[in-house]
Amino acid sequence: MPNTKSAIRRVRRVKKQAKTNRIRKSKYKNAIKQMETLIKSKDKAKIKNYFPNFQSILMQVAKSGVVNKKTASRKISRISKKI
């Protein structure tokens, strides 16, 4: 239990940050799943339309620090090889 005023505020802030990070991580995972299903469906047009959005989502999540930048780059690279 936090004892000081600053510790109490910090607990509130961390709770809010954790919620935001959870949302970002879920957005990241959903983007990867979406891309994988598009690759399995082999619909080139949909893949080409979604790929820039996919890259954008991954780099936004990496920029915020939820996922490492190199991890996001590696995911993008491996997906682009599959296309």
Phi and psi restraints in degrees (range 20) as a CNS / XPLOR table:
assign (resid 1 and name C) (resid 2 and name N)
       (resid 2 and name CA) (resid 2 and name C) 1.0 -70.3 20.0 2
assign (resid 2 and name N) (resid 2 and name CA)
       (resid 2 and name C) (resid 3 and name N) 1.0 139.7 20.0 2
assign (resid 2 and name C) (resid 3 and name N)
       (resid 3 and name CA) (resid 3 and name C) 1.0 -103.0 20.0 2
assign (resid 3 and name N) (resid 3 and name CA)
       (resid 3 and name C) (resid 4 and name N) 1.0 -37.2 20.0 2
assign (resid 3 and name C) (resid 4 and name N)
       (resid 4 and name CA) (resid 4 and name C) 1.0 -93.3 20.0 2
assign (resid 4 and name N) (resid 4 and name CA)
       (resid 4 and name C) (resid 5 and name N) 1.0 163.4 20.0 2
assign (resid 4 and name C) (resid 5 and name N)
       (resid 5 and name CA) (resid 5 and name C) 1.0 -60.6 20.0 2
assign (resid 5 and name N) (resid 5 and name CA)
       (resid 5 and name C) (resid 6 and name N) 1.0 -43.0 20.0 2
assign (resid 5 and name C) (resid 6 and name N)
       (resid 6 and name CA) (resid 6 and name C) 1.0 -65.9 20.0 2
assign (resid 6 and name N) (resid 6 and name CA)
       (resid 6 and name C) (resid 7 and name N) 1.0 -35.4 20.0 2
assign (resid 6 and name C) (resid 7 and name N)
       (resid 7 and name CA) (resid 7 and name C) 1.0 -67.6 20.0 2
assign (resid 7 and name N) (resid 7 and name CA)
       (resid 7 and name C) (resid 8 and name N) 1.0 -37.6 20.0 2
assign (resid 7 and name C) (resid 8 and name N)
       (resid 8 and name CA) (resid 8 and name C) 1.0 -64.0 20.0 2
assign (resid 8 and name N) (resid 8 and name CA)
       (resid 8 and name C) (resid 9 and name N) 1.0 -45.5 20.0 2
assign (resid 8 and name C) (resid 9 and name N)
       (resid 9 and name CA) (resid 9 and name C) 1.0 -63.6 20.0 2
assign (resid 9 and name N) (resid 9 and name CA)
       (resid 9 and name C) (resid 10 and name N) 1.0 -39.1 20.0 2
assign (resid 9 and name C) (resid 10 and name N)
       (resid 10 and name CA) (resid 10 and name C) 1.0 -62.4 20.0 2
assign (resid 10 and name N) (resid 10 and name CA)
       (resid 10 and name C) (resid 11 and name N) 1.0 -40.2 20.0 2
assign (resid 10 and name C) (resid 11 and name N)
       (resid 11 and name CA) (resid 11 and name C) 1.0 -60.5 20.0 2
assign (resid 11 and name N) (resid 11 and name CA)
       (resid 11 and name C) (resid 12 and name N) 1.0 -44.7 20.0 2
assign (resid 11 and name C) (resid 12 and name N)
       (resid 12 and name CA) (resid 12 and name C) 1.0 -60.9 20.0 2
assign (resid 12 and name N) (resid 12 and name CA)
       (resid 12 and name C) (resid 13 and name N) 1.0 -44.4 20.0 2
assign (resid 12 and name C) (resid 13 and name N)
       (resid 13 and name CA) (resid 13 and name C) 1.0 -64.3 20.0 2
assign (resid 13 and name N) (resid 13 and name CA)
       (resid 13 and name C) (resid 14 and name N) 1.0 -43.2 20.0 2
assign (resid 13 and name C) (resid 14 and name N)
       (resid 14 and name CA) (resid 14 and name C) 1.0 -64.0 20.0 2
assign (resid 14 and name N) (resid 14 and name CA)
       (resid 14 and name C) (resid 15 and name N) 1.0 -38.9 20.0 2
assign (resid 14 and name C) (resid 15 and name N)
       (resid 15 and name CA) (resid 15 and name C) 1.0 -60.8 20.0 2
assign (resid 15 and name N) (resid 15 and name CA)
       (resid 15 and name C) (resid 16 and name N) 1.0 -43.7 20.0 2
assign (resid 15 and name C) (resid 16 and name N)
       (resid 16 and name CA) (resid 16 and name C) 1.0 -66.1 20.0 2
assign (resid 16 and name N) (resid 16 and name CA)
       (resid 16 and name C) (resid 17 and name N) 1.0 -42.1 20.0 2
assign (resid 16 and name C) (resid 17 and name N)
       (resid 17 and name CA) (resid 17 and name C) 1.0 -65.4 20.0 2
assign (resid 17 and name N) (resid 17 and name CA)
       (resid 17 and name C) (resid 18 and name N) 1.0 -39.7 20.0 2
assign (resid 17 and name C) (resid 18 and name N)
       (resid 18 and name CA) (resid 18 and name C) 1.0 -63.0 20.0 2
assign (resid 18 and name N) (resid 18 and name CA)
       (resid 18 and name C) (resid 19 and name N) 1.0 -40.8 20.0 2
assign (resid 18 and name C) (resid 19 and name N)
       (resid 19 and name CA) (resid 19 and name C) 1.0 -62.5 20.0 2
assign (resid 19 and name N) (resid 19 and name CA)
       (resid 19 and name C) (resid 20 and name N) 1.0 -45.6 20.0 2
assign (resid 19 and name C) (resid 20 and name N)
       (resid 20 and name CA) (resid 20 and name C) 1.0 -62.0 20.0 2
assign (resid 20 and name N) (resid 20 and name CA)
       (resid 20 and name C) (resid 21 and name N) 1.0 -44.1 20.0 2
assign (resid 20 and name C) (resid 21 and name N)
       (resid 21 and name CA) (resid 21 and name C) 1.0 -63.9 20.0 2
assign (resid 21 and name N) (resid 21 and name CA)
       (resid 21 and name C) (resid 22 and name N) 1.0 -37.7 20.0 2
assign (resid 21 and name C) (resid 22 and name N)
       (resid 22 and name CA) (resid 22 and name C) 1.0 -62.7 20.0 2
assign (resid 22 and name N) (resid 22 and name CA)
       (resid 22 and name C) (resid 23 and name N) 1.0 -42.6 20.0 2
assign (resid 22 and name C) (resid 23 and name N)
       (resid 23 and name CA) (resid 23 and name C) 1.0 -62.6 20.0 2
assign (resid 23 and name N) (resid 23 and name CA)
       (resid 23 and name C) (resid 24 and name N) 1.0 -45.4 20.0 2
assign (resid 23 and name C) (resid 24 and name N)
       (resid 24 and name CA) (resid 24 and name C) 1.0 -63.3 20.0 2
assign (resid 24 and name N) (resid 24 and name CA)
       (resid 24 and name C) (resid 25 and name N) 1.0 -42.6 20.0 2
assign (resid 24 and name C) (resid 25 and name N)
       (resid 25 and name CA) (resid 25 and name C) 1.0 -65.6 20.0 2
assign (resid 25 and name N) (resid 25 and name CA)
       (resid 25 and name C) (resid 26 and name N) 1.0 -38.1 20.0 2
assign (resid 25 and name C) (resid 26 and name N)
       (resid 26 and name CA) (resid 26 and name C) 1.0 -68.1 20.0 2
assign (resid 26 and name N) (resid 26 and name CA)
       (resid 26 and name C) (resid 27 and name N) 1.0 -37.3 20.0 2
assign (resid 26 and name C) (resid 27 and name N)
       (resid 27 and name CA) (resid 27 and name C) 1.0 -61.0 20.0 2
assign (resid 27 and name N) (resid 27 and name CA)
       (resid 27 and name C) (resid 28 and name N) 1.0 -42.2 20.0 2
assign (resid 27 and name C) (resid 28 and name N)
       (resid 28 and name CA) (resid 28 and name C) 1.0 -62.4 20.0 2
assign (resid 28 and name N) (resid 28 and name CA)
       (resid 28 and name C) (resid 29 and name N) 1.0 -48.9 20.0 2
assign (resid 28 and name C) (resid 29 and name N)
       (resid 29 and name CA) (resid 29 and name C) 1.0 -64.7 20.0 2
assign (resid 29 and name N) (resid 29 and name CA)
       (resid 29 and name C) (resid 30 and name N) 1.0 -40.7 20.0 2
assign (resid 29 and name C) (resid 30 and name N)
       (resid 30 and name CA) (resid 30 and name C) 1.0 -64.2 20.0 2
assign (resid 30 and name N) (resid 30 and name CA)
       (resid 30 and name C) (resid 31 and name N) 1.0 -37.8 20.0 2
assign (resid 30 and name C) (resid 31 and name N)
       (resid 31 and name CA) (resid 31 and name C) 1.0 -63.4 20.0 2
assign (resid 31 and name N) (resid 31 and name CA)
       (resid 31 and name C) (resid 32 and name N) 1.0 -42.7 20.0 2
assign (resid 31 and name C) (resid 32 and name N)
       (resid 32 and name CA) (resid 32 and name C) 1.0 -65.1 20.0 2
assign (resid 32 and name N) (resid 32 and name CA)
       (resid 32 and name C) (resid 33 and name N) 1.0 -45.1 20.0 2
assign (resid 32 and name C) (resid 33 and name N)
       (resid 33 and name CA) (resid 33 and name C) 1.0 -61.5 20.0 2
assign (resid 33 and name N) (resid 33 and name CA)
       (resid 33 and name C) (resid 34 and name N) 1.0 -42.9 20.0 2
assign (resid 33 and name C) (resid 34 and name N)
       (resid 34 and name CA) (resid 34 and name C) 1.0 -59.8 20.0 2
assign (resid 34 and name N) (resid 34 and name CA)
       (resid 34 and name C) (resid 35 and name N) 1.0 -44.6 20.0 2
assign (resid 34 and name C) (resid 35 and name N)
       (resid 35 and name CA) (resid 35 and name C) 1.0 -65.8 20.0 2
assign (resid 35 and name N) (resid 35 and name CA)
       (resid 35 and name C) (resid 36 and name N) 1.0 -41.3 20.0 2
assign (resid 35 and name C) (resid 36 and name N)
       (resid 36 and name CA) (resid 36 and name C) 1.0 -62.3 20.0 2
assign (resid 36 and name N) (resid 36 and name CA)
       (resid 36 and name C) (resid 37 and name N) 1.0 -42.1 20.0 2
assign (resid 36 and name C) (resid 37 and name N)
       (resid 37 and name CA) (resid 37 and name C) 1.0 -67.3 20.0 2
assign (resid 37 and name N) (resid 37 and name CA)
       (resid 37 and name C) (resid 38 and name N) 1.0 -36.2 20.0 2
assign (resid 37 and name C) (resid 38 and name N)
       (resid 38 and name CA) (resid 38 and name C) 1.0 -65.6 20.0 2
assign (resid 38 and name N) (resid 38 and name CA)
       (resid 38 and name C) (resid 39 and name N) 1.0 -38.6 20.0 2
assign (resid 38 and name C) (resid 39 and name N)
       (resid 39 and name CA) (resid 39 and name C) 1.0 -66.3 20.0 2
assign (resid 39 and name N) (resid 39 and name CA)
       (resid 39 and name C) (resid 40 and name N) 1.0 -40.3 20.0 2
assign (resid 39 and name C) (resid 40 and name N)
       (resid 40 and name CA) (resid 40 and name C) 1.0 -65.2 20.0 2
assign (resid 40 and name N) (resid 40 and name CA)
       (resid 40 and name C) (resid 41 and name N) 1.0 -34.6 20.0 2
assign (resid 40 and name C) (resid 41 and name N)
       (resid 41 and name CA) (resid 41 and name C) 1.0 -74.9 20.0 2
assign (resid 41 and name N) (resid 41 and name CA)
       (resid 41 and name C) (resid 42 and name N) 1.0 -17.4 20.0 2
assign (resid 41 and name C) (resid 42 and name N)
       (resid 42 and name CA) (resid 42 and name C) 1.0 60.2 20.0 2
assign (resid 42 and name N) (resid 42 and name CA)
       (resid 42 and name C) (resid 43 and name N) 1.0 32.2 20.0 2
assign (resid 42 and name C) (resid 43 and name N)
       (resid 43 and name CA) (resid 43 and name C) 1.0 -93.9 20.0 2
assign (resid 43 and name N) (resid 43 and name CA)
       (resid 43 and name C) (resid 44 and name N) 1.0 96.1 20.0 2
assign (resid 43 and name C) (resid 44 and name N)
       (resid 44 and name CA) (resid 44 and name C) 1.0 -57.3 20.0 2
assign (resid 44 and name N) (resid 44 and name CA)
       (resid 44 and name C) (resid 45 and name N) 1.0 -40.8 20.0 2
assign (resid 44 and name C) (resid 45 and name N)
       (resid 45 and name CA) (resid 45 and name C) 1.0 -62.8 20.0 2
assign (resid 45 and name N) (resid 45 and name CA)
       (resid 45 and name C) (resid 46 and name N) 1.0 -46.3 20.0 2
assign (resid 45 and name C) (resid 46 and name N)
       (resid 46 and name CA) (resid 46 and name C) 1.0 -65.8 20.0 2
assign (resid 46 and name N) (resid 46 and name CA)
       (resid 46 and name C) (resid 47 and name N) 1.0 -39.0 20.0 2
assign (resid 46 and name C) (resid 47 and name N)
       (resid 47 and name CA) (resid 47 and name C) 1.0 -62.3 20.0 2
assign (resid 47 and name N) (resid 47 and name CA)
       (resid 47 and name C) (resid 48 and name N) 1.0 -47.2 20.0 2
assign (resid 47 and name C) (resid 48 and name N)
       (resid 48 and name CA) (resid 48 and name C) 1.0 -64.9 20.0 2
assign (resid 48 and name N) (resid 48 and name CA)
       (resid 48 and name C) (resid 49 and name N) 1.0 -33.0 20.0 2
assign (resid 48 and name C) (resid 49 and name N)
       (resid 49 and name CA) (resid 49 and name C) 1.0 -72.0 20.0 2
assign (resid 49 and name N) (resid 49 and name CA)
       (resid 49 and name C) (resid 50 and name N) 1.0 -37.2 20.0 2
assign (resid 49 and name C) (resid 50 and name N)
       (resid 50 and name CA) (resid 50 and name C) 1.0 -84.5 20.0 2
assign (resid 50 and name N) (resid 50 and name CA)
       (resid 50 and name C) (resid 51 and name N) 1.0 -25.2 20.0 2
assign (resid 50 and name C) (resid 51 and name N)
       (resid 51 and name CA) (resid 51 and name C) 1.0 -56.5 20.0 2
assign (resid 51 and name N) (resid 51 and name CA)
       (resid 51 and name C) (resid 52 and name N) 1.0 -46.8 20.0 2
assign (resid 51 and name C) (resid 52 and name N)
       (resid 52 and name CA) (resid 52 and name C) 1.0 -61.6 20.0 2
assign (resid 52 and name N) (resid 52 and name CA)
       (resid 52 and name C) (resid 53 and name N) 1.0 -38.0 20.0 2
assign (resid 52 and name C) (resid 53 and name N)
       (resid 53 and name CA) (resid 53 and name C) 1.0 -64.7 20.0 2
assign (resid 53 and name N) (resid 53 and name CA)
       (resid 53 and name C) (resid 54 and name N) 1.0 -41.3 20.0 2
assign (resid 53 and name C) (resid 54 and name N)
       (resid 54 and name CA) (resid 54 and name C) 1.0 -59.3 20.0 2
assign (resid 54 and name N) (resid 54 and name CA)
       (resid 54 and name C) (resid 55 and name N) 1.0 -47.9 20.0 2
assign (resid 54 and name C) (resid 55 and name N)
       (resid 55 and name CA) (resid 55 and name C) 1.0 -61.0 20.0 2
assign (resid 55 and name N) (resid 55 and name CA)
       (resid 55 and name C) (resid 56 and name N) 1.0 -43.0 20.0 2
assign (resid 55 and name C) (resid 56 and name N)
       (resid 56 and name CA) (resid 56 and name C) 1.0 -61.0 20.0 2
assign (resid 56 and name N) (resid 56 and name CA)
       (resid 56 and name C) (resid 57 and name N) 1.0 -46.3 20.0 2
assign (resid 56 and name C) (resid 57 and name N)
       (resid 57 and name CA) (resid 57 and name C) 1.0 -60.7 20.0 2
assign (resid 57 and name N) (resid 57 and name CA)
       (resid 57 and name C) (resid 58 and name N) 1.0 -47.1 20.0 2
assign (resid 57 and name C) (resid 58 and name N)
       (resid 58 and name CA) (resid 58 and name C) 1.0 -63.1 20.0 2
assign (resid 58 and name N) (resid 58 and name CA)
       (resid 58 and name C) (resid 59 and name N) 1.0 -41.2 20.0 2
assign (resid 58 and name C) (resid 59 and name N)
       (resid 59 and name CA) (resid 59 and name C) 1.0 -72.6 20.0 2
assign (resid 59 and name N) (resid 59 and name CA)
       (resid 59 and name C) (resid 60 and name N) 1.0 -31.4 20.0 2
assign (resid 59 and name C) (resid 60 and name N)
       (resid 60 and name CA) (resid 60 and name C) 1.0 -63.7 20.0 2
assign (resid 60 and name N) (resid 60 and name CA)
       (resid 60 and name C) (resid 61 and name N) 1.0 -43.6 20.0 2
assign (resid 60 and name C) (resid 61 and name N)
       (resid 61 and name CA) (resid 61 and name C) 1.0 -66.4 20.0 2
assign (resid 61 and name N) (resid 61 and name CA)
       (resid 61 and name C) (resid 62 and name N) 1.0 -39.9 20.0 2
assign (resid 61 and name C) (resid 62 and name N)
       (resid 62 and name CA) (resid 62 and name C) 1.0 -66.2 20.0 2
assign (resid 62 and name N) (resid 62 and name CA)
       (resid 62 and name C) (resid 63 and name N) 1.0 -38.8 20.0 2
assign (resid 62 and name C) (resid 63 and name N)
       (resid 63 and name CA) (resid 63 and name C) 1.0 -62.5 20.0 2
assign (resid 63 and name N) (resid 63 and name CA)
       (resid 63 and name C) (resid 64 and name N) 1.0 -37.1 20.0 2
assign (resid 63 and name C) (resid 64 and name N)
       (resid 64 and name CA) (resid 64 and name C) 1.0 -77.5 20.0 2
assign (resid 64 and name N) (resid 64 and name CA)
       (resid 64 and name C) (resid 65 and name N) 1.0 -12.5 20.0 2
assign (resid 64 and name C) (resid 65 and name N)
       (resid 65 and name CA) (resid 65 and name C) 1.0 92.4 20.0 2
assign (resid 65 and name N) (resid 65 and name CA)
       (resid 65 and name C) (resid 66 and name N) 1.0 5.2 20.0 2
assign (resid 65 and name C) (resid 66 and name N)
       (resid 66 and name CA) (resid 66 and name C) 1.0 -69.8 20.0 2
assign (resid 66 and name N) (resid 66 and name CA)
       (resid 66 and name C) (resid 67 and name N) 1.0 -39.6 20.0 2
assign (resid 66 and name C) (resid 67 and name N)
       (resid 67 and name CA) (resid 67 and name C) 1.0 -124.3 20.0 2
assign (resid 67 and name N) (resid 67 and name CA)
       (resid 67 and name C) (resid 68 and name N) 1.0 144.7 20.0 2
assign (resid 67 and name C) (resid 68 and name N)
       (resid 68 and name CA) (resid 68 and name C) 1.0 -62.6 20.0 2
assign (resid 68 and name N) (resid 68 and name CA)
       (resid 68 and name C) (resid 69 and name N) 1.0 144.7 20.0 2
assign (resid 68 and name C) (resid 69 and name N)
       (resid 69 and name CA) (resid 69 and name C) 1.0 -61.2 20.0 2
assign (resid 69 and name N) (resid 69 and name CA)
       (resid 69 and name C) (resid 70 and name N) 1.0 -39.4 20.0 2
assign (resid 69 and name C) (resid 70 and name N)
       (resid 70 and name CA) (resid 70 and name C) 1.0 -67.7 20.0 2
assign (resid 70 and name N) (resid 70 and name CA)
       (resid 70 and name C) (resid 71 and name N) 1.0 -34.0 20.0 2
assign (resid 70 and name C) (resid 71 and name N)
       (resid 71 and name CA) (resid 71 and name C) 1.0 -64.2 20.0 2
assign (resid 71 and name N) (resid 71 and name CA)
       (resid 71 and name C) (resid 72 and name N) 1.0 -45.7 20.0 2
assign (resid 71 and name C) (resid 72 and name N)
       (resid 72 and name CA) (resid 72 and name C) 1.0 -62.9 20.0 2
assign (resid 72 and name N) (resid 72 and name CA)
       (resid 72 and name C) (resid 73 and name N) 1.0 -42.7 20.0 2
assign (resid 72 and name C) (resid 73 and name N)
       (resid 73 and name CA) (resid 73 and name C) 1.0 -63.3 20.0 2
assign (resid 73 and name N) (resid 73 and name CA)
       (resid 73 and name C) (resid 74 and name N) 1.0 -40.2 20.0 2
assign (resid 73 and name C) (resid 74 and name N)
       (resid 74 and name CA) (resid 74 and name C) 1.0 -64.1 20.0 2
assign (resid 74 and name N) (resid 74 and name CA)
       (resid 74 and name C) (resid 75 and name N) 1.0 -42.0 20.0 2
assign (resid 74 and name C) (resid 75 and name N)
       (resid 75 and name CA) (resid 75 and name C) 1.0 -61.8 20.0 2
assign (resid 75 and name N) (resid 75 and name CA)
       (resid 75 and name C) (resid 76 and name N) 1.0 -45.7 20.0 2
assign (resid 75 and name C) (resid 76 and name N)
       (resid 76 and name CA) (resid 76 and name C) 1.0 -61.0 20.0 2
assign (resid 76 and name N) (resid 76 and name CA)
       (resid 76 and name C) (resid 77 and name N) 1.0 -43.9 20.0 2
assign (resid 76 and name C) (resid 77 and name N)
       (resid 77 and name CA) (resid 77 and name C) 1.0 -62.0 20.0 2
assign (resid 77 and name N) (resid 77 and name CA)
       (resid 77 and name C) (resid 78 and name N) 1.0 -46.6 20.0 2
assign (resid 77 and name C) (resid 78 and name N)
       (resid 78 and name CA) (resid 78 and name C) 1.0 -67.1 20.0 2
assign (resid 78 and name N) (resid 78 and name CA)
       (resid 78 and name C) (resid 79 and name N) 1.0 -36.3 20.0 2
assign (resid 78 and name C) (resid 79 and name N)
       (resid 79 and name CA) (resid 79 and name C) 1.0 -67.9 20.0 2
assign (resid 79 and name N) (resid 79 and name CA)
       (resid 79 and name C) (resid 80 and name N) 1.0 -41.4 20.0 2
assign (resid 79 and name C) (resid 80 and name N)
       (resid 80 and name CA) (resid 80 and name C) 1.0 -66.6 20.0 2
assign (resid 80 and name N) (resid 80 and name CA)
       (resid 80 and name C) (resid 81 and name N) 1.0 -28.6 20.0 2
assign (resid 80 and name C) (resid 81 and name N)
       (resid 81 and name CA) (resid 81 and name C) 1.0 -66.3 20.0 2
assign (resid 81 and name N) (resid 81 and name CA)
       (resid 81 and name C) (resid 82 and name N) 1.0 -36.4 20.0 2
assign (resid 81 and name C) (resid 82 and name N)
       (resid 82 and name CA) (resid 82 and name C) 1.0 -70.7 20.0 2
assign (resid 82 and name N) (resid 82 and name CA)
       (resid 82 and name C) (resid 83 and name N) 1.0 -26.1 20.0 2
